[in-house]
Amino acid sequence: MLPMGLTGESTPSAFGYQRVGLMSGAGRASTGYAFQRIQRWAESAAASLHRRAFDVGHSPDPWHRCAMDRLFLQVLRSHPGRAPDLFLSMFRDTNTSRVIRFLSDRGTAIACAAIIASLPVGLFMRQLVRIGSAGVPVLRAST
Ligand SMILES: Cc1cc2nc3c(=O)[nH]c(=O)nc-3n(C[C@H](O)[C@H](O)[C@H](O)COP(=O)(O)OP(=O)(O)OC[C@H]3O[C@@H](n4cnc5c(N)ncnc54)[C@H](O)[C@@H]3O)c2cc1C
C-alpha cells in the first residue's frame, strides 16, 4: 500500500523540530513517489540552514500539479477497475524517460502533453464535467 501524498500536521512540531518526509507532504499525490522529492528537500533545507534561515519545511506543489493529481485521483476513485489500464497506457504509450521525468516532477510541458495524450481523454473530460456540474467534491491529496 502506497501513501498517496499525505499532508497536514495534526499537532505542531516542538520548537526546534521540523516534520519532514511523507508525513509532511513529501509524497506526490497521484503516485506516492517521494524519494527524489525528499532528496531535493534535503538539499534545499541544508542550503537554508547554511544561510541561517529556518524555512526548512516542504514547499507546497504548484497549482497545476495539484489540479492534475486531483483529477487523476478522482478518476481512480470513480473507476477503480480502470486503474491498471491507465497506468499501463501511461508507461506503454509514452517515452519512458518522459514518464520518469514527469513522475519525478521534472516533466516539461511536452512530457505533460505526452502523458495526457496516452490517457483516455473522454474519461477525464467526463470526470471534469461531473465535478463541474454535480458539484462532486474535489479530493484532497490526503484522501
Ligand atoms: C512498497 C513501497 C514502495 C515504494 N516505492 C517507492 C519508489 O519507488 N519511489 C519513491 O519515490 N517512493 C516510493 N515509496 C514511497 C516511500 O514510502 C517514500 O518514498 C519514502 O520511504 C518516504 O520516506 P519517509 O522518511 O518520509 O517515511 P518512511 O520511510 O515511512 O520513514 C518513517 C520512519 O518513521 C518511523 N516512525 C513513524 N512514527 C514514529 C514515531 N511516532 N516515533 C518514531 N518513529 C516513527 C517509521 O517506523 C519509519 O521508519 C514506496 C513505498 C512503499 C510502501
The ligand as an SDF file (V2000), in Angstrom:
LIG
                    3D

 53 58  0  0  0  0  0  0  0  0999 V2000
    6.2040   -0.7780   -1.1500 C   0  0  0  0  0  0  0  0  0  0  0  0
    6.5960    0.6700   -1.3430 C   0  0  0  0  0  0  0  0  0  0  0  0
    7.3350    1.0390   -2.4570 C   0  0  0  0  0  0  0  0  0  0  0  0
    7.7140    2.3610   -2.6510 C   0  0  0  0  0  0  0  0  0  0  0  0
    8.4360    2.7110   -3.7850 N   0  0  0  0  0  0  0  0  0  0  0  0
    8.7820    3.9940   -3.9560 C   0  0  0  0  0  0  0  0  0  0  0  0
    9.5640    4.3660   -5.1130 C   0  0  0  0  0  0  0  0  0  0  0  0
    9.9290    3.5460   -5.9530 O   0  0  0  0  0  0  0  0  0  0  0  0
    9.8930    5.6610   -5.2740 N   0  0  0  0  0  0  0  0  0  0  0  0
    9.5230    6.6020   -4.3600 C   0  0  0  0  0  0  0  0  0  0  0  0
    9.8490    7.7780   -4.5590 O   0  0  0  0  0  0  0  0  0  0  0  0
    8.7970    6.2850   -3.2680 N   0  0  0  0  0  0  0  0  0  0  0  0
    8.4240    5.0110   -3.0320 C   0  0  0  0  0  0  0  0  0  0  0  0
    7.6920    4.6610   -1.9280 N   0  0  0  0  0  0  0  0  0  0  0  0
    7.2530    5.6960   -1.0320 C   0  0  0  0  0  0  0  0  0  0  0  0
    8.2310    5.7010    0.1540 C   0  0  0  0  0  0  0  0  0  0  0  0
    7.4920    5.3320    1.2750 O   0  0  0  0  0  0  0  0  0  0  0  0
    8.8510    7.0500    0.3450 C   0  0  0  0  0  0  0  0  0  0  0  0
    9.4740    7.4700   -0.8230 O   0  0  0  0  0  0  0  0  0  0  0  0
    9.8860    7.1060    1.4960 C   0  0  0  0  0  0  0  0  0  0  0  0
   10.1240    5.8810    2.1540 O   0  0  0  0  0  0  0  0  0  0  0  0
    9.3280    8.0370    2.4910 C   0  0  0  0  0  0  0  0  0  0  0  0
   10.3280    8.2990    3.4400 O   0  0  0  0  0  0  0  0  0  0  0  0
    9.9500    8.8900    4.8260 P   0  0  0  0  0  0  0  0  0  0  0  0
   11.2290    9.0400    5.5660 O   0  0  0  0  0  0  0  0  0  0  0  0
    9.1010   10.1170    4.6750 O   0  0  0  0  0  0  0  0  0  0  0  0
    8.9910    7.8380    5.5190 O   0  0  0  0  0  0  0  0  0  0  0  0
    9.3330    6.3650    5.9690 P   0  0  0  0  0  0  0  0  0  0  0  0
   10.3260    5.7340    5.0690 O   0  0  0  0  0  0  0  0  0  0  0  0
    7.9970    5.7060    6.1510 O   0  0  0  0  0  0  0  0  0  0  0  0
   10.0480    6.5710    7.3800 O   0  0  0  0  0  0  0  0  0  0  0  0
    9.3320    6.9850    8.5240 C   0  0  0  0  0  0  0  0  0  0  0  0
   10.0000    6.3150    9.7150 C   0  0  0  0  0  0  0  0  0  0  0  0
    9.4670    6.8980   10.9030 O   0  0  0  0  0  0  0  0  0  0  0  0
    9.1890    5.8350   11.8060 C   0  0  0  0  0  0  0  0  0  0  0  0
    8.1350    6.3430   12.7240 N   0  0  0  0  0  0  0  0  0  0  0  0
    6.8290    6.5590   12.4320 C   0  0  0  0  0  0  0  0  0  0  0  0
    6.1910    7.0530   13.5270 N   0  0  0  0  0  0  0  0  0  0  0  0
    7.1230    7.1470   14.5030 C   0  0  0  0  0  0  0  0  0  0  0  0
    7.0860    7.6010   15.8500 C   0  0  0  0  0  0  0  0  0  0  0  0
    5.9570    8.0650   16.4200 N   0  0  0  0  0  0  0  0  0  0  0  0
    8.2290    7.5810   16.5520 N   0  0  0  0  0  0  0  0  0  0  0  0
    9.3840    7.1430   15.9890 C   0  0  0  0  0  0  0  0  0  0  0  0
    9.4900    6.6940   14.6980 N   0  0  0  0  0  0  0  0  0  0  0  0
    8.3650    6.7060   13.9660 C   0  0  0  0  0  0  0  0  0  0  0  0
    8.7340    4.6880   10.9510 C   0  0  0  0  0  0  0  0  0  0  0  0
    8.8940    3.4640   11.6400 O   0  0  0  0  0  0  0  0  0  0  0  0
    9.7120    4.8140    9.7720 C   0  0  0  0  0  0  0  0  0  0  0  0
   10.9210    4.1380    9.9990 O   0  0  0  0  0  0  0  0  0  0  0  0
    7.3340    3.3450   -1.6960 C   0  0  0  0  0  0  0  0  0  0  0  0
    6.5990    2.9500   -0.5690 C   0  0  0  0  0  0  0  0  0  0  0  0
    6.2350    1.6350   -0.4000 C   0  0  0  0  0  0  0  0  0  0  0  0
    5.4390    1.2520    0.8260 C   0  0  0  0  0  0  0  0  0  0  0  0
  1  2  1  0
  2  3  1  0
  2 52  2  0
  3  4  2  0
  4  5  1  0
  4 50  1  0
  5  6  2  0
  6  7  1  0
  6 13  1  0
  7  8  2  0
  7  9  1  0
  9 10  1  0
 10 11  2  0
 10 12  1  0
 12 13  2  0
 13 14  1  0
 14 15  1  0
 14 50  1  0
 15 16  1  0
 16 17  1  0
 16 18  1  0
 18 19  1  0
 18 20  1  0
 20 21  1  0
 20 22  1  0
 22 23  1  0
 23 24  1  0
 24 25  2  0
 24 26  1  0
 24 27  1  0
 27 28  1  0
 28 29  2  0
 28 30  1  0
 28 31  1  0
 31 32  1  0
 32 33  1  0
 33 34  1  0
 33 48  1  0
 34 35  1  0
 35 36  1  0
 35 46  1  0
 36 37  1  0
 36 45  1  0
 37 38  2  0
 38 39  1  0
 39 40  1  0
 39 45  2  0
 40 41  1  0
 40 42  2  0
 42 43  1  0
 43 44  2  0
 44 45  1  0
 46 47  1  0
 46 48  1  0
 48 49  1  0
 50 51  2  0
 51 52  1  0
 52 53  1  0
M  END
$$$$
